[in-house]
């Protein structure tokens, strides 16, 4: 079993039962207690649980759980690379694109750097993406604001106002959840406000989302399915979600 799948199962166990023990997890997954303790430490960092003597108890609720950028970068890495590769095909050679903060958009930024698209302007509120792109000599506009430590992304009224003045060719965005009815969502109110502004700032909006986000609802909805033009993902959505995406005229690209 991959570590990512083990993290997911541990998260589900602690949310369902309220408590897990190191001994039980060690036996369940056939791993050492030291490995279990490392897993629990990582999940505690992400706010899923709180470690106690001999195990862990539930931490924050599912709707407000938000993994750190470093944690997300290590999860579903092959899928994100395929999604980023497909997104590269939708990226214009010239003009301006917005890259939302996130690990999958970060993977797209890496590909843009490799291709050295010098005639393309990148607009982002992500400090790591801006550093990566500018360090490679490409044109980048960093949208400022208060930087959240968890995501390394600028947020706040000035960030929202800046995006409101833009009209980019394409915006590539991420989400923590994608669900019928609730649409695209994220756990943080300030992040949601920026994402809404990004969606409104571009002529074409492309959601980059691996299938683990399907049928998930986090705290704040920032866009409806009708607000996006395309979804790039690693697996076909469920029948209900696929039907709603089709009704919203969203192009679904499965890598």
N, C-alpha and C positions, 0 to 999 in steps of 0.2 A: 504494500500500500504506500502511495506517495504521501509525503508529509502534509501536503495541502489537504488531501482527503481526510487524513487523521485529525487535522485542526478542525475541519468542518464537523466531523463526527463528535469530537470532544465538545465543541460549542453547542451542538444540538443536545448532547447529554446533560450538560450543566444547565441549559435553559429549560429542559424538560423536567429534570429531577431536582434542580436547585442546588445540587452538590455532587461532586465526584471525588474519588479517592485515588491517590497515586498507585496503591496496590492493585485496585480494580482495573485501572487503565493499563497498567503494565501487563496484567494477565490478559485483558481483552485484546490488546494490539500486539502482544508478543514482543514487547520492547523493554528495555531496562528502565528502572525507576528514575535514573538520571536523565534519560531521554524524556520521560514523562514530565519531569520537573522543568526541563527546558521548554517543552511545549506549553506548559501552564504559564511560565514566565512570559513567553511571547504573547499568549492570549490575554494575559493580564495587562500587558502593555497596550493592547488593542482595545481594552475596556470590556472584553467579553465576560471576564470573571475576576474574582479576587482570591488570591491564594491564602489558604489557612493551613494550620498544622495538619499534615497528612493528606492534603488535597486542595480543593478549591470550591468556592461557592459562586453563585450567579452574581454577575456584576450589573452593568447597565442593561437596559431593555433592548430588544432587537431593533426597534424602530430608531433608536438613537445611537446604536453601535456603529462606530466609524473607524475602520482600520487605518493605521498610519500609512503614509506614502511608501516608506521603506518596506513595510509588511506587504502591501498590495503589489509592489514591484516583483516580489518573489512568488506570488500566487498566480496560477494559470498562465505562466510565462509563455509556453509554446503557443497557446491560443491567442494571446495578445500579439505575439509577433506575426501570426498569420493575419489577424485582423488589421494590424498596422500596414502590412504589405498590400492588402486589398484597398486600404484607405489611400495609399500612395498613388494608386491608379486613378483615384478621383481628385487628386490634388493638381491644380493648374500649374503650368510652368511659369506663368507670370501673374501679377495681381497680388491680392492679399488674402491670407487665410488666418482664421483665429484658431488657436489650439487651447482648449480648455485644460485646466490642471488635472493631472491624473497619470496613472502608470501606462495606460494604453496609448493615450495621446503622446506620452513621453517616448514610447516605442516608435511612433510615427515621426517624431522630431529627430530621432536617431537616423531614420532612413532618409529624411530630408537632408541631413548633414552629409550622409554618405553620397547622395546624388549631387550635392553642392549646387542647389538651385538658386543661383545668385540673383536671378530676376524676380524671385518670389519674396514678398514681405510677410513675415510671421508676426502676428500680434498675440500676446499671451499675458496672463496674470500669474503664471507659474514661474517662480524664481529659478528652479532647476532647468526648465525648458529654455528660458531666456538665456541662461548662462551657457547651456549646451550650444544653442544656435548661434549666439553672438561669438562664442569662442571659436567657432568654425568659420567665422567671417561672413556669415549670412546676415541679411537685413532683419532686424527684430525690433519690435516696439514692446517694451515691458510696461504693462498697465499697473500703476502703483496703488497703494492702499495699505491697510494693516495686514501684515503677513501672519497667517495662522501657522503655528509650529507644526501641527499635525499633518497638514497638507502642503506646506511651503507655497501657499497661494495667497495672493492679495485679495482682500475683501473689504467691504464697507461702502459708504455712499459715494465716495470719490471714484471707486472702481466701477460701480454701477453706472455713474454718470459718464465716465469715459467711454464705456462700451455703447452707451446710448447715442453717442455722437458718431459712431462708426457704421459703415456699410461694406462689409468684407464680401469677397466672392463666395467663400465657403467657411463654415464653422464646424470644426470637429469637436464633439463634446462627449463627456462621459456621464455616467449615472450610477448610483448605488442600487437603484431598483427600477424595474420596468414592468408595469402591470396594467391589465385591463381596467379601465375606469379611472385609476389614480394617475396613470401616465408615468412620467419620469420623475424620480425622487432622489433626495439626498438627506442625510441626517441633520445637517446644520442650516439654520435659517439664513445666515450671512452668505454661505456658499450657494444656497438656493437662489438668492437674489441676484448674485453675479451670473449664475448659469442662465437664469431667465433673460438677463440683459444680453448675454452672448447669443442666445437663440434668436433674439430680436435683431441682432446686429448684422446678420448675414443673409445673403440672397438664397443660399442653400445650406441646410443644416444636416449634418451626418452624425448619427450616434454610433460610437464605437463601444460595444458591450459584449463581453463574453456571456455565455448562457447561464452562468451562476446567478446573474442579476434578474433573470426572467421570473415573473410572478412574485417579485419581492416589492414590498412597500416600506420605505423608510419614512422618516418624520414629515418631510416637506416636499410636496409636489411642485416642481418648477416648470414643467411643460407637459402638454398633452401630446398624444400620438400625432395629431393633426399638425403639430408645430414642427415636426421633423420630416425630412425628405427621404432619408435612407437610413437603414440600420445595417451595420456590418457586424457579424457575429460568427461564432464557431459552430453553432448547431441550430437547426430549425426550431422556431418557437412552438409551443403547444398549440393545439388546434384553436382554442379560444383566442389566444393572443395573436396567432397568425391571422385569424379572421378579422380581428380589430385593426391590425396593421394594414391589411388589404383594404378595409373600408376607409381607412385614413389616407389611402394612396401612398403608403410608405414602401419604398423599394427595399426588399430584404435580400442581403447578399451574405451567403453562408460560405465561409472559407474552408 
